[in-house]
Every structure is written in C-alpha cells, then in structure tokens.
C-alpha cells in the first residue's frame, strides 16, 4: 500500500514542527517521492543528523510503505 504525499508531509511536520515541507511524487506511483525539508532547528546539525530527524519523523515507514525518498534538507536563508 502506497503513502500519499499529504501523509508524508503531515508526519514530517508533526516530528519537526518548524519545518517547511515540499513533497514531489517522482514516479506517479505513490512509492517514489522527493522531499525538501527546511527548518531553523536544523541549524548547526550535520546533513546526516538532519536526515536522521526526518526518518525518525516518518516512524519506520521508510523501506516499507514508503519505498524511496529523495531527501534534501536545509536551513532557512
């Protein structure tokens, strides 16, 4: 069963409340998404730490109902 982009966005926002989240369905199949997550709370964190926070917010769905996520993280300009 695929995840909807809105569900992914809601999970990330719940886990990282200050995040601005943009989700793009890359293949139109509900399995392959790109996510751009921008949050002030990422400031001072490594890229790996930022990605870990996003994956934690997804609650173990990566590799299961969410097959692939191309992830970009940043802090606001």
C-alpha positions in Angstrom: 0.0 0.0 0.0 1.4 3.4 -1.0 1.6 6.5 1.1 0.0 9.8 0.0 2.2 12.9 -0.2 0.0 14.6 2.3 0.6 11.8 4.8 4.4 12.1 4.4 4.2 15.9 4.8 2.0 15.6 7.9 4.3 13.1 9.6 7.4 15.3 8.9 5.6 18.4 10.2 4.5 16.5 13.3 8.1 15.4 14.0 9.7 18.7 13.1 7.2 21.4 13.9 9.2 24.3 12.5 9.7 22.6 9.1 8.6 23.8 5.7 8.0 20.7 3.7 7.6 20.2 -0.1 6.8 16.7 -1.4 7.0 15.7 -5.0 5.8 12.3 -6.4 8.6 11.4 -8.7 7.1 8.4 -10.5 3.3 9.0 -10.0 3.1 5.6 -8.2 3.0 6.8 -4.6 6.2 4.9 -3.8 8.9 7.3 -5.0 9.0 10.7 -3.6 11.3 13.7 -3.3 11.1 15.8 -0.1 12.6 19.2 0.6 12.6 19.9 4.3 13.7 23.4 5.6 13.8 24.0 9.3 15.6 26.5 11.6 16.0 23.7 14.1 18.4 22.0 11.6 20.9 24.9 12.1 24.3 23.5 13.3 23.3 19.9 12.5 25.2 17.8 10.0 23.4 16.6 6.9 23.3 13.1 8.3 21.7 14.3 11.6 19.1 16.3 9.6 18.2 13.3 7.5 18.0 11.1 10.6 15.5 13.5 12.1 13.3 13.3 9.0 13.5 9.5 9.0 12.6 9.4 12.7 9.6 11.6 12.0 8.5 9.0 9.4 8.3 6.5 12.1 9.9 3.5 10.4 7.9 3.7 7.2 11.0 4.0 5.0 11.6 0.8 3.2 8.1 -0.4 4.0 5.0 1.6 2.8 7.4 4.3 1.7 9.7 2.7 -0.8 12.0 5.6 -1.8 12.5 9.1 -0.7 15.0 11.5 -2.3 15.7 13.9 0.6 17.0 17.4 0.7 17.4 19.3 4.0 18.3 22.9 4.6 18.1 25.8 7.0 16.2 29.0 6.0 18.3 31.6 4.3 
